Amino acid sequence: MVRAGVADAARVNARWCDVVCRTGTFTARVWKSASRTPPLYPDAVTLDPDATAAEVLDGIDLSNGAGPESTTGSTSRPSPCGRTASPG
């Protein structure tokens, strides 16, 4: 179960990214951009802790080292709710 407020914070983050990037799409579990986002903006934001790496990575630009990377820099597992996948 996701702590109260965490899911809301992830959705706010995704909405902000969507406004800035203008290239994103939402699914039930992920926001993602098919094209490179501006520096320091994620290519994807998980909205559900059960989102898989495949759901996050499907449809984003995987060039230049993009991949699952949490805000702490870990690349060993899909990012938990509210963390982001961004270029490495």
PDB file of N, CA, C and O in Angstrom:
ATOM      1  N   MET A   1       0.832  -1.176   0.000  1.00  0.00           N
ATOM      2  CA  MET A   1       0.000   0.000   0.000  1.00  0.00           C
ATOM      3  C   MET A   1       0.882   1.247   0.000  1.00  0.00           C
ATOM      4  O   MET A   1       1.915   1.291   0.667  1.00  0.00           O
ATOM      5  N   VAL A   2       0.466   2.237  -0.742  1.00  0.00           N
ATOM      6  CA  VAL A   2       1.196   3.494  -0.859  1.00  0.00           C
ATOM      7  C   VAL A   2       0.784   4.416   0.279  1.00  0.00           C
ATOM      8  O   VAL A   2      -0.401   4.553   0.580  1.00  0.00           O
ATOM      9  N   ARG A   3       1.778   5.051   0.913  1.00  0.00           N
ATOM     10  CA  ARG A   3       1.474   6.002   1.991  1.00  0.00           C
ATOM     11  C   ARG A   3       0.585   7.121   1.472  1.00  0.00           C
ATOM     12  O   ARG A   3       0.670   7.526   0.313  1.00  0.00           O
ATOM     13  N   ALA A   4      -0.263   7.605   2.358  1.00  0.00           N
ATOM     14  CA  ALA A   4      -1.149   8.715   2.016  1.00  0.00           C
ATOM     15  C   ALA A   4      -0.320   9.880   1.490  1.00  0.00           C
ATOM     16  O   ALA A   4       0.695  10.244   2.083  1.00  0.00           O
ATOM     17  N   GLY A   5      -0.739  10.444   0.413  1.00  0.00           N
ATOM     18  CA  GLY A   5      -0.054  11.594  -0.166  1.00  0.00           C
ATOM     19  C   GLY A   5       0.982  11.261  -1.218  1.00  0.00           C
ATOM     20  O   GLY A   5       1.249  12.089  -2.089  1.00  0.00           O
ATOM     21  N   VAL A   6       1.579  10.075  -1.168  1.00  0.00           N
ATOM     22  CA  VAL A   6       2.633   9.730  -2.120  1.00  0.00           C
ATOM     23  C   VAL A   6       2.060   9.611  -3.538  1.00  0.00           C
ATOM     24  O   VAL A   6       2.636  10.141  -4.487  1.00  0.00           O
ATOM     25  N   ALA A   7       0.938   8.924  -3.676  1.00  0.00           N
ATOM     26  CA  ALA A   7       0.326   8.778  -4.998  1.00  0.00           C
ATOM     27  C   ALA A   7      -0.098  10.140  -5.541  1.00  0.00           C
ATOM     28  O   ALA A   7       0.061  10.413  -6.731  1.00  0.00           O
ATOM     29  N   ASP A   8      -0.637  10.994  -4.673  1.00  0.00           N
ATOM     30  CA  ASP A   8      -1.017  12.343  -5.103  1.00  0.00           C
ATOM     31  C   ASP A   8       0.210  13.137  -5.559  1.00  0.00           C
ATOM     32  O   ASP A   8       0.158  13.839  -6.568  1.00  0.00           O
ATOM     33  N   ALA A   9       1.295  13.026  -4.826  1.00  0.00           N
ATOM     34  CA  ALA A   9       2.529  13.733  -5.191  1.00  0.00           C
ATOM     35  C   ALA A   9       3.060  13.246  -6.536  1.00  0.00           C
ATOM     36  O   ALA A   9       3.535  14.047  -7.340  1.00  0.00           O
ATOM     37  N   ALA A  10       2.982  11.937  -6.785  1.00  0.00           N
ATOM     38  CA  ALA A  10       3.436  11.390  -8.066  1.00  0.00           C
ATOM     39  C   ALA A  10       2.587  11.945  -9.205  1.00  0.00           C
ATOM     40  O   ALA A  10       3.118  12.300 -10.257  1.00  0.00           O
ATOM     41  N   ARG A  11       1.275  12.023  -9.001  1.00  0.00           N
ATOM     42  CA  ARG A  11       0.380  12.561 -10.044  1.00  0.00           C
ATOM     43  C   ARG A  11       0.646  14.047 -10.299  1.00  0.00           C
ATOM     44  O   ARG A  11       0.620  14.490 -11.447  1.00  0.00           O
ATOM     45  N   VAL A  12       0.901  14.814  -9.244  1.00  0.00           N
ATOM     46  CA  VAL A  12       1.227  16.229  -9.412  1.00  0.00           C
ATOM     47  C   VAL A  12       2.532  16.361 -10.194  1.00  0.00           C
ATOM     48  O   VAL A  12       2.632  17.189 -11.100  1.00  0.00           O
ATOM     49  N   ASN A  13       3.528  15.553  -9.849  1.00  0.00           N
ATOM     50  CA  ASN A  13       4.800  15.560 -10.569  1.00  0.00           C
ATOM     51  C   ASN A  13       4.574  15.231 -12.040  1.00  0.00           C
ATOM     52  O   ASN A  13       5.117  15.904 -12.916  1.00  0.00           O
ATOM     53  N   ALA A  14       3.780  14.207 -12.318  1.00  0.00           N
ATOM     54  CA  ALA A  14       3.506  13.820 -13.704  1.00  0.00           C
ATOM     55  C   ALA A  14       2.780  14.931 -14.455  1.00  0.00           C
ATOM     56  O   ALA A  14       3.086  15.202 -15.617  1.00  0.00           O
ATOM     57  N   ARG A  15       1.829  15.566 -13.802  1.00  0.00           N
ATOM     58  CA  ARG A  15       1.099  16.670 -14.458  1.00  0.00           C
ATOM     59  C   ARG A  15       2.044  17.826 -14.779  1.00  0.00           C
ATOM     60  O   ARG A  15       1.965  18.423 -15.852  1.00  0.00           O
ATOM     61  N   TRP A  16       2.939  18.136 -13.837  1.00  0.00           N
ATOM     62  CA  TRP A  16       3.915  19.195 -14.071  1.00  0.00           C
ATOM     63  C   TRP A  16       4.800  18.841 -15.262  1.00  0.00           C
ATOM     64  O   TRP A  16       5.030  19.680 -16.134  1.00  0.00           O
ATOM     65  N   CYS A  17       5.291  17.623 -15.306  1.00  0.00           N
ATOM     66  CA  CYS A  17       6.120  17.183 -16.430  1.00  0.00           C
ATOM     67  C   CYS A  17       5.343  17.275 -17.740  1.00  0.00           C
ATOM     68  O   CYS A  17       5.895  17.670 -18.766  1.00  0.00           O
ATOM     69  N   ASP A  18       4.079  16.915 -17.704  1.00  0.00           N
ATOM     70  CA  ASP A  18       3.243  16.962 -18.900  1.00  0.00           C
ATOM     71  C   ASP A  18       3.071  18.398 -19.393  1.00  0.00           C
ATOM     72  O   ASP A  18       3.107  18.649 -20.598  1.00  0.00           O
ATOM     73  N   VAL A  19       2.885  19.334 -18.475  1.00  0.00           N
ATOM     74  CA  VAL A  19       2.738  20.740 -18.849  1.00  0.00           C
ATOM     75  C   VAL A  19       4.036  21.270 -19.460  1.00  0.00           C
ATOM     76  O   VAL A  19       4.007  21.958 -20.480  1.00  0.00           O
ATOM     77  N   VAL A  20       5.164  20.953 -18.842  1.00  0.00           N
ATOM     78  CA  VAL A  20       6.451  21.458 -19.316  1.00  0.00           C
ATOM     79  C   VAL A  20       6.855  20.792 -20.627  1.00  0.00           C
ATOM     80  O   VAL A  20       7.297  21.469 -21.555  1.00  0.00           O
ATOM     81  N   CYS A  21       6.709  19.482 -20.708  1.00  0.00           N
ATOM     82  CA  CYS A  21       7.204  18.728 -21.860  1.00  0.00           C
ATOM     83  C   CYS A  21       6.248  18.745 -23.054  1.00  0.00           C
ATOM     84  O   CYS A  21       6.691  18.756 -24.202  1.00  0.00           O
ATOM     85  N   ARG A  22       4.972  18.748 -22.796  1.00  0.00           N
ATOM     86  CA  ARG A  22       3.943  18.758 -23.842  1.00  0.00           C
ATOM     87  C   ARG A  22       4.041  17.592 -24.819  1.00  0.00           C
ATOM     88  O   ARG A  22       3.519  17.670 -25.931  1.00  0.00           O
ATOM     89  N   THR A  23       4.697  16.531 -24.419  1.00  0.00           N
ATOM     90  CA  THR A  23       4.839  15.367 -25.293  1.00  0.00           C
ATOM     91  C   THR A  23       4.407  14.081 -24.599  1.00  0.00           C
ATOM     92  O   THR A  23       4.592  12.995 -25.147  1.00  0.00           O
ATOM     93  N   GLY A  24       3.840  14.187 -23.418  1.00  0.00           N
ATOM     94  CA  GLY A  24       3.561  13.004 -22.616  1.00  0.00           C
ATOM     95  C   GLY A  24       2.195  12.397 -22.844  1.00  0.00           C
ATOM     96  O   GLY A  24       1.285  13.011 -23.402  1.00  0.00           O
ATOM     97  N   THR A  25       2.094  11.159 -22.384  1.00  0.00           N
ATOM     98  CA  THR A  25       0.814  10.457 -22.361  1.00  0.00           C
ATOM     99  C   THR A  25       0.668   9.794 -20.998  1.00  0.00           C
ATOM    100  O   THR A  25       1.652   9.406 -20.368  1.00  0.00           O
ATOM    101  N   PHE A  26      -0.574   9.673 -20.561  1.00  0.00           N
ATOM    102  CA  PHE A  26      -0.877   9.023 -19.297  1.00  0.00           C
ATOM    103  C   PHE A  26      -1.490   7.660 -19.555  1.00  0.00           C
ATOM    104  O   PHE A  26      -2.311   7.504 -20.459  1.00  0.00           O
ATOM    105  N   THR A  27      -1.093   6.670 -18.761  1.00  0.00           N
ATOM    106  CA  THR A  27      -1.806   5.404 -18.658  1.00  0.00           C
ATOM    107  C   THR A  27      -2.293   5.341 -17.217  1.00  0.00           C
ATOM    108  O   THR A  27      -2.085   6.282 -16.452  1.00  0.00           O
ATOM    109  N   ALA A  28      -2.923   4.269 -16.849  1.00  0.00           N
ATOM    110  CA  ALA A  28      -3.389   4.133 -15.469  1.00  0.00           C
ATOM    111  C   ALA A  28      -2.226   4.100 -14.477  1.00  0.00           C
ATOM    112  O   ALA A  28      -2.391   4.467 -13.314  1.00  0.00           O
ATOM    113  N   ARG A  29      -1.038   3.657 -14.940  1.00  0.00           N
ATOM    114  CA  ARG A  29       0.072   3.456 -14.012  1.00  0.00           C
ATOM    115  C   ARG A  29       1.322   4.275 -14.296  1.00  0.00           C
ATOM    116  O   ARG A  29       2.257   4.260 -13.496  1.00  0.00           O
ATOM    117  N   VAL A  30       1.360   4.995 -15.427  1.00  0.00           N
ATOM    118  CA  VAL A  30       2.585   5.691 -15.819  1.00  0.00           C
ATOM    119  C   VAL A  30       2.260   6.944 -16.641  1.00  0.00           C
ATOM    120  O   VAL A  30       1.321   6.947 -17.437  1.00  0.00           O
ATOM    121  N   TRP A  31       3.040   7.998 -16.439  1.00  0.00           N
ATOM    122  CA  TRP A  31       3.104   9.101 -17.400  1.00  0.00           C
ATOM    123  C   TRP A  31       4.438   8.941 -18.091  1.00  0.00           C
ATOM    124  O   TRP A  31       5.441   8.660 -17.435  1.00  0.00           O
ATOM    125  N   LYS A  32       4.475   9.117 -19.424  1.00  0.00           N
ATOM    126  CA  LYS A  32       5.743   9.002 -20.139  1.00  0.00           C
ATOM    127  C   LYS A  32       5.743   9.868 -21.380  1.00  0.00           C
ATOM    128  O   LYS A  32       4.697  10.206 -21.935  1.00  0.00           O
ATOM    129  N   SER A  33       6.942  10.216 -21.796  1.00  0.00           N
ATOM    130  CA  SER A  33       7.138  11.048 -22.966  1.00  0.00           C
ATOM    131  C   SER A  33       7.835  10.231 -24.038  1.00  0.00           C
ATOM    132  O   SER A  33       8.850   9.586 -23.774  1.00  0.00           O
ATOM    133  N   ALA A  34       7.294  10.257 -25.243  1.00  0.00           N
ATOM    134  CA  ALA A  34       7.884   9.503 -26.355  1.00  0.00           C
ATOM    135  C   ALA A  34       9.152  10.167 -26.883  1.00  0.00           C
ATOM    136  O   ALA A  34       9.956   9.519 -27.553  1.00  0.00           O
ATOM    137  N   SER A  35       9.335  11.444 -26.590  1.00  0.00           N
ATOM    138  CA  SER A  35      10.546  12.127 -27.029  1.00  0.00           C
ATOM    139  C   SER A  35      11.316  12.626 -25.810  1.00  0.00           C
ATOM    140  O   SER A  35      10.775  12.723 -24.708  1.00  0.00           O
ATOM    141  N   ARG A  36      12.578  12.937 -26.031  1.00  0.00           N
ATOM    142  CA  ARG A  36      13.445  13.395 -24.944  1.00  0.00           C
ATOM    143  C   ARG A  36      12.829  14.602 -24.246  1.00  0.00           C
ATOM    144  O   ARG A  36      12.315  15.512 -24.896  1.00  0.00           O
ATOM    145  N   THR A  37      12.887  14.601 -22.942  1.00  0.00           N
ATOM    146  CA  THR A  37      12.396  15.715 -22.140  1.00  0.00           C
ATOM    147  C   THR A  37      13.539  16.705 -21.889  1.00  0.00           C
ATOM    148  O   THR A  37      14.701  16.367 -22.116  1.00  0.00           O
ATOM    149  N   PRO A  38      13.231  17.912 -21.429  1.00  0.00           N
ATOM    150  CA  PRO A  38      14.296  18.883 -21.138  1.00  0.00           C
ATOM    151  C   PRO A  38      15.233  18.355 -20.044  1.00  0.00           C
ATOM    152  O   PRO A  38      14.858  17.464 -19.282  1.00  0.00           O
ATOM    153  N   PRO A  39      16.440  18.900 -19.971  1.00  0.00           N
ATOM    154  CA  PRO A  39      17.372  18.477 -18.923  1.00  0.00           C
ATOM    155  C   PRO A  39      16.716  18.569 -17.532  1.00  0.00           C
ATOM    156  O   PRO A  39      15.982  19.511 -17.236  1.00  0.00           O
ATOM    157  N   LEU A  40      16.994  17.591 -16.716  1.00  0.00           N
ATOM    158  CA  LEU A  40      16.516  17.465 -15.347  1.00  0.00           C
ATOM    159  C   LEU A  40      15.044  17.080 -15.233  1.00  0.00           C
ATOM    160  O   LEU A  40      14.511  17.020 -14.125  1.00  0.00           O
ATOM    161  N   TYR A  41      14.379  16.819 -16.354  1.00  0.00           N
ATOM    162  CA  TYR A  41      12.996  16.332 -16.325  1.00  0.00           C
ATOM    163  C   TYR A  41      12.997  14.853 -16.676  1.00  0.00           C
ATOM    164  O   TYR A  41      13.748  14.427 -17.554  1.00  0.00           O
ATOM    165  N   PRO A  42      12.168  14.066 -16.004  1.00  0.00           N
ATOM    166  CA  PRO A  42      12.134  12.622 -16.275  1.00  0.00           C
ATOM    167  C   PRO A  42      11.442  12.311 -17.595  1.00  0.00           C
ATOM    168  O   PRO A  42      10.610  13.081 -18.076  1.00  0.00           O
ATOM    169  N   ASP A  43      11.800  11.174 -18.165  1.00  0.00           N
ATOM    170  CA  ASP A  43      11.113  10.677 -19.357  1.00  0.00           C
ATOM    171  C   ASP A  43       9.839   9.934 -18.969  1.00  0.00           C
ATOM    172  O   ASP A  43       8.956   9.736 -19.804  1.00  0.00           O
ATOM    173  N   ALA A  44       9.742   9.526 -17.722  1.00  0.00           N
ATOM    174  CA  ALA A  44       8.560   8.802 -17.239  1.00  0.00           C
ATOM    175  C   ALA A  44       8.422   8.989 -15.734  1.00  0.00           C
ATOM    176  O   ALA A  44       9.402   9.190 -15.017  1.00  0.00           O
ATOM    177  N   VAL A  45       7.170   8.915 -15.277  1.00  0.00           N
ATOM    178  CA  VAL A  45       6.869   8.989 -13.844  1.00  0.00           C
ATOM    179  C   VAL A  45       5.903   7.855 -13.529  1.00  0.00           C
ATOM    180  O   VAL A  45       4.853   7.736 -14.160  1.00  0.00           O
ATOM    181  N   THR A  46       6.252   7.033 -12.566  1.00  0.00           N
ATOM    182  CA  THR A  46       5.340   5.960 -12.173  1.00  0.00           C
ATOM    183  C   THR A  46       4.235   6.532 -11.307  1.00  0.00           C
ATOM    184  O   THR A  46       4.487   7.351 -10.424  1.00  0.00           O
ATOM    185  N   LEU A  47       3.010   6.097 -11.563  1.00  0.00           N
ATOM    186  CA  LEU A  47       1.846   6.551 -10.815  1.00  0.00           C
ATOM    187  C   LEU A  47       1.307   5.464  -9.904  1.00  0.00           C
ATOM    188  O   LEU A  47       0.441   5.719  -9.068  1.00  0.00           O
ATOM    189  N   ASP A  48       1.812   4.268 -10.064  1.00  0.00           N
ATOM    190  CA  ASP A  48       1.348   3.103  -9.313  1.00  0.00           C
ATOM    191  C   ASP A  48       2.568   2.277  -8.929  1.00  0.00           C
ATOM    192  O   ASP A  48       3.417   2.016  -9.782  1.00  0.00           O
ATOM    193  N   PRO A  49       2.682   1.859  -7.678  1.00  0.00           N
ATOM    194  CA  PRO A  49       3.858   1.092  -7.255  1.00  0.00           C
ATOM    195  C   PRO A  49       3.981  -0.256  -7.954  1.00  0.00           C
ATOM    196  O   PRO A  49       5.053  -0.861  -7.936  1.00  0.00           O
ATOM    197  N   ASP A  50       2.912  -0.733  -8.564  1.00  0.00           N
ATOM    198  CA  ASP A  50       2.961  -2.008  -9.278  1.00  0.00           C
ATOM    199  C   ASP A  50       3.313  -1.857 -10.746  1.00  0.00           C
ATOM    200  O   ASP A  50       3.333  -2.854 -11.468  1.00  0.00           O
ATOM    201  N   ALA A  51       3.591  -0.647 -11.214  1.00  0.00           N
ATOM    202  CA  ALA A  51       3.995  -0.447 -12.607  1.00  0.00           C
ATOM    203  C   ALA A  51       5.284  -1.217 -12.863  1.00  0.00           C
ATOM    204  O   ALA A  51       6.201  -1.207 -12.041  1.00  0.00           O
ATOM    205  N   THR A  52       5.342  -1.869 -13.987  1.00  0.00           N
ATOM    206  CA  THR A  52       6.529  -2.654 -14.337  1.00  0.00           C
ATOM    207  C   THR A  52       7.507  -1.818 -15.147  1.00  0.00           C
ATOM    208  O   THR A  52       7.142  -0.785 -15.710  1.00  0.00           O
ATOM    209  N   ALA A  53       8.743  -2.272 -15.200  1.00  0.00           N
ATOM    210  CA  ALA A  53       9.748  -1.593 -16.021  1.00  0.00           C
ATOM    211  C   ALA A  53       9.298  -1.550 -17.473  1.00  0.00           C
ATOM    212  O   ALA A  53       9.510  -0.549 -18.159  1.00  0.00           O
ATOM    213  N   ALA A  54       8.681  -2.620 -17.945  1.00  0.00           N
ATOM    214  CA  ALA A  54       8.204  -2.651 -19.331  1.00  0.00           C
ATOM    215  C   ALA A  54       7.162  -1.565 -19.573  1.00  0.00           C
ATOM    216  O   ALA A  54       7.181  -0.915 -20.619  1.00  0.00           O
ATOM    217  N   GLU A  55       6.259  -1.361 -18.628  1.00  0.00           N
ATOM    218  CA  GLU A  55       5.243  -0.312 -18.772  1.00  0.00           C
ATOM    219  C   GLU A  55       5.882   1.077 -18.806  1.00  0.00           C
ATOM    220  O   GLU A  55       5.450   1.954 -19.554  1.00  0.00           O
ATOM    221  N   VAL A  56       6.900   1.260 -17.997  1.00  0.00           N
ATOM    222  CA  VAL A  56       7.567   2.551 -17.929  1.00  0.00           C
ATOM    223  C   VAL A  56       8.375   2.806 -19.202  1.00  0.00           C
ATOM    224  O   VAL A  56       8.331   3.906 -19.754  1.00  0.00           O
ATOM    225  N   LEU A  57       9.099   1.813 -19.661  1.00  0.00           N
ATOM    226  CA  LEU A  57      10.022   2.002 -20.780  1.00  0.00           C
ATOM    227  C   LEU A  57       9.376   1.894 -22.150  1.00  0.00           C
ATOM    228  O   LEU A  57       9.910   2.437 -23.117  1.00  0.00           O
ATOM    229  N   ASP A  58       8.243   1.212 -22.262  1.00  0.00           N
ATOM    230  CA  ASP A  58       7.595   1.044 -23.560  1.00  0.00           C
ATOM    231  C   ASP A  58       7.149   2.392 -24.108  1.00  0.00           C
ATOM    232  O   ASP A  58       6.297   3.057 -23.521  1.00  0.00           O
ATOM    233  N   GLY A  59       7.720   2.785 -25.220  1.00  0.00           N
ATOM    234  CA  GLY A  59       7.309   4.008 -25.884  1.00  0.00           C
ATOM    235  C   GLY A  59       8.150   5.230 -25.580  1.00  0.00           C
ATOM    236  O   GLY A  59       7.912   6.288 -26.162  1.00  0.00           O
ATOM    237  N   ILE A  60       9.142   5.126 -24.674  1.00  0.00           N
ATOM    238  CA  ILE A  60      10.016   6.280 -24.462  1.00  0.00           C
ATOM    239  C   ILE A  60      11.262   6.122 -25.323  1.00  0.00           C
ATOM    240  O   ILE A  60      11.599   5.017 -25.748  1.00  0.00           O
ATOM    241  N   ASP A  61      11.932   7.219 -25.573  1.00  0.00           N
ATOM    242  CA  ASP A  61      13.158   7.229 -26.362  1.00  0.00           C
ATOM    243  C   ASP A  61      14.268   6.603 -25.520  1.00  0.00           C
ATOM    244  O   ASP A  61      14.675   7.171 -24.507  1.00  0.00           O
ATOM    245  N   LEU A  62      14.752   5.446 -25.933  1.00  0.00           N
ATOM    246  CA  LEU A  62      15.759   4.730 -25.147  1.00  0.00           C
ATOM    247  C   LEU A  62      17.194   5.043 -25.564  1.00  0.00           C
ATOM    248  O   LEU A  62      18.125   4.399 -25.080  1.00  0.00           O
ATOM    249  N   SER A  63      17.389   6.006 -26.442  1.00  0.00           N
ATOM    250  CA  SER A  63      18.743   6.352 -26.856  1.00  0.00           C
ATOM    251  C   SER A  63      19.485   7.100 -25.751  1.00  0.00           C
ATOM    252  O   SER A  63      18.872   7.586 -24.800  1.00  0.00           O
ATOM    253  N   ASN A  64      20.779   7.185 -25.880  1.00  0.00           N
ATOM    254  CA  ASN A  64      21.631   7.942 -24.959  1.00  0.00           C
ATOM    255  C   ASN A  64      21.514   7.530 -23.503  1.00  0.00           C
ATOM    256  O   ASN A  64      21.579   8.374 -22.609  1.00  0.00           O
ATOM    257  N   GLY A  65      21.338   6.221 -23.256  1.00  0.00           N
ATOM    258  CA  GLY A  65      21.395   5.714 -21.894  1.00  0.00           C
ATOM    259  C   GLY A  65      20.131   5.823 -21.084  1.00  0.00           C
ATOM    260  O   GLY A  65      20.176   5.644 -19.867  1.00  0.00           O
ATOM    261  N   ALA A  66      19.007   6.108 -21.703  1.00  0.00           N
ATOM    262  CA  ALA A  66      17.760   6.175 -20.937  1.00  0.00           C
ATOM    263  C   ALA A  66      17.445   4.810 -20.364  1.00  0.00           C
ATOM    264  O   ALA A  66      17.775   3.789 -20.968  1.00  0.00           O
ATOM    265  N   GLY A  67      16.819   4.783 -19.220  1.00  0.00           N
ATOM    266  CA  GLY A  67      16.451   3.519 -18.613  1.00  0.00           C
ATOM    267  C   GLY A  67      15.887   3.728 -17.238  1.00  0.00           C
ATOM    268  O   GLY A  67      15.816   4.862 -16.764  1.00  0.00           O
ATOM    269  N   PRO A  68      15.476   2.642 -16.573  1.00  0.00           N
ATOM    270  CA  PRO A  68      14.883   2.798 -15.252  1.00  0.00           C
ATOM    271  C   PRO A  68      15.916   3.319 -14.265  1.00  0.00           C
ATOM    272  O   PRO A  68      16.933   2.672 -14.015  1.00  0.00           O
ATOM    273  N   GLU A  69      15.651   4.475 -13.714  1.00  0.00           N
ATOM    274  CA  GLU A  69      16.565   5.068 -12.745  1.00  0.00           C
ATOM    275  C   GLU A  69      15.734   5.851 -11.744  1.00  0.00           C
ATOM    276  O   GLU A  69      15.018   6.778 -12.122  1.00  0.00           O
ATOM    277  N   SER A  70      15.820   5.496 -10.502  1.00  0.00           N
ATOM    278  CA  SER A  70      15.048   6.218  -9.490  1.00  0.00           C
ATOM    279  C   SER A  70      15.716   7.549  -9.208  1.00  0.00           C
ATOM    280  O   SER A  70      16.818   7.815  -9.688  1.00  0.00           O
ATOM    281  N   THR A  71      15.058   8.372  -8.440  1.00  0.00           N
ATOM    282  CA  THR A  71      15.645   9.661  -8.093  1.00  0.00           C
ATOM    283  C   THR A  71      16.863   9.497  -7.199  1.00  0.00           C
ATOM    284  O   THR A  71      17.608  10.454  -6.987  1.00  0.00           O
ATOM    285  N   THR A  72      17.076   8.292  -6.669  1.00  0.00           N
ATOM    286  CA  THR A  72      18.272   8.059  -5.866  1.00  0.00           C
ATOM    287  C   THR A  72      19.398   7.483  -6.703  1.00  0.00           C
ATOM    288  O   THR A  72      20.507   7.295  -6.202  1.00  0.00           O
ATOM    289  N   GLY A  73      19.126   7.196  -7.993  1.00  0.00           N
ATOM    290  CA  GLY A  73      20.162   6.705  -8.881  1.00  0.00           C
ATOM    291  C   GLY A  73      20.222   5.199  -9.005  1.00  0.00           C
ATOM    292  O   GLY A  73      21.057   4.695  -9.756  1.00  0.00           O
ATOM    293  N   SER A  74      19.385   4.457  -8.311  1.00  0.00           N
ATOM    294  CA  SER A  74      19.397   3.000  -8.403  1.00  0.00           C
ATOM    295  C   SER A  74      18.827   2.550  -9.738  1.00  0.00           C
ATOM    296  O   SER A  74      17.809   3.078 -10.187  1.00  0.00           O
ATOM    297  N   THR A  75      19.470   1.581 -10.377  1.00  0.00           N
ATOM    298  CA  THR A  75      18.958   1.056 -11.642  1.00  0.00           C
ATOM    299  C   THR A  75      18.687  -0.439 -11.546  1.00  0.00           C
ATOM    300  O   THR A  75      18.548  -1.103 -12.573  1.00  0.00           O
ATOM    301  N   SER A  76      18.609  -0.976 -10.344  1.00  0.00           N
ATOM    302  CA  SER A  76      18.488  -2.420 -10.182  1.00  0.00           C
ATOM    303  C   SER A  76      17.061  -2.945 -10.249  1.00  0.00           C
ATOM    304  O   SER A  76      16.862  -4.154 -10.371  1.00  0.00           O
ATOM    305  N   ARG A  77      16.064  -2.072 -10.174  1.00  0.00           N
ATOM    306  CA  ARG A  77      14.675  -2.533 -10.205  1.00  0.00           C
ATOM    307  C   ARG A  77      13.779  -1.402 -10.690  1.00  0.00           C
ATOM    308  O   ARG A  77      14.196  -0.244 -10.703  1.00  0.00           O
ATOM    309  N   PRO A  78      12.552  -1.725 -11.088  1.00  0.00           N
ATOM    310  CA  PRO A  78      11.656  -0.657 -11.523  1.00  0.00           C
ATOM    311  C   PRO A  78      11.475   0.374 -10.416  1.00  0.00           C
ATOM    312  O   PRO A  78      11.492   0.044  -9.230  1.00  0.00           O
ATOM    313  N   SER A  79      11.305   1.610 -10.819  1.00  0.00           N
ATOM    314  CA  SER A  79      11.171   2.696  -9.855  1.00  0.00           C
ATOM    315  C   SER A  79       9.852   2.613  -9.113  1.00  0.00           C
ATOM    316  O   SER A  79       8.818   2.363  -9.732  1.00  0.00           O
ATOM    317  N   PRO A  80       9.859   2.816  -7.793  1.00  0.00           N
ATOM    318  CA  PRO A  80       8.613   2.807  -7.030  1.00  0.00           C
ATOM    319  C   PRO A  80       7.766   4.043  -7.331  1.00  0.00           C
ATOM    320  O   PRO A  80       8.241   4.997  -7.948  1.00  0.00           O
ATOM    321  N   CYS A  81       6.544   4.014  -6.902  1.00  0.00           N
ATOM    322  CA  CYS A  81       5.588   5.087  -7.145  1.00  0.00           C
ATOM    323  C   CYS A  81       6.180   6.433  -6.770  1.00  0.00           C
ATOM    324  O   CYS A  81       6.710   6.617  -5.674  1.00  0.00           O
ATOM    325  N   GLY A  82       6.080   7.362  -7.696  1.00  0.00           N
ATOM    326  CA  GLY A  82       6.555   8.709  -7.432  1.00  0.00           C
ATOM    327  C   GLY A  82       7.983   8.953  -7.799  1.00  0.00           C
ATOM    328  O   GLY A  82       8.420  10.103  -7.799  1.00  0.00           O
ATOM    329  N   ARG A  83       8.732   7.931  -8.111  1.00  0.00           N
ATOM    330  CA  ARG A  83      10.095   8.127  -8.568  1.00  0.00           C
ATOM    331  C   ARG A  83      10.082   8.090 -10.083  1.00  0.00           C
ATOM    332  O   ARG A  83       9.058   7.777 -10.691  1.00  0.00           O
ATOM    333  N   THR A  84      11.199   8.403 -10.691  1.00  0.00           N
ATOM    334  CA  THR A  84      11.192   8.628 -12.115  1.00  0.00           C
ATOM    335  C   THR A  84      12.182   7.772 -12.875  1.00  0.00           C
ATOM    336  O   THR A  84      13.177   7.295 -12.330  1.00  0.00           O
ATOM    337  N   ALA A  85      11.885   7.594 -14.135  1.00  0.00           N
ATOM    338  CA  ALA A  85      12.843   6.987 -15.058  1.00  0.00           C
ATOM    339  C   ALA A  85      13.364   8.132 -15.903  1.00  0.00           C
ATOM    340  O   ALA A  85      12.578   8.899 -16.459  1.00  0.00           O
ATOM    341  N   SER A  86      14.666   8.257 -16.006  1.00  0.00           N
ATOM    342  CA  SER A  86      15.241   9.366 -16.749  1.00  0.00           C
ATOM    343  C   SER A  86      16.535   8.906 -17.401  1.00  0.00           C
ATOM    344  O   SER A  86      17.055   7.843 -17.060  1.00  0.00           O
ATOM    345  N   PRO A  87      17.059   9.690 -18.330  1.00  0.00           N
ATOM    346  CA  PRO A  87      18.304   9.308 -18.981  1.00  0.00           C
ATOM    347  C   PRO A  87      19.423   9.149 -17.971  1.00  0.00           C
ATOM    348  O   PRO A  87      19.503   9.904 -17.002  1.00  0.00           O
ATOM    349  N   GLY A  88      20.290   8.167 -18.193  1.00  0.00           N
ATOM    350  CA  GLY A  88      21.374   7.912 -17.264  1.00  0.00           C
ATOM    351  C   GLY A  88      22.612   8.672 -17.543  1.00  0.00           C
ATOM    352  O   GLY A  88      23.597   8.534 -16.819  1.00  0.00           O
TER     353      GLY A  88
END
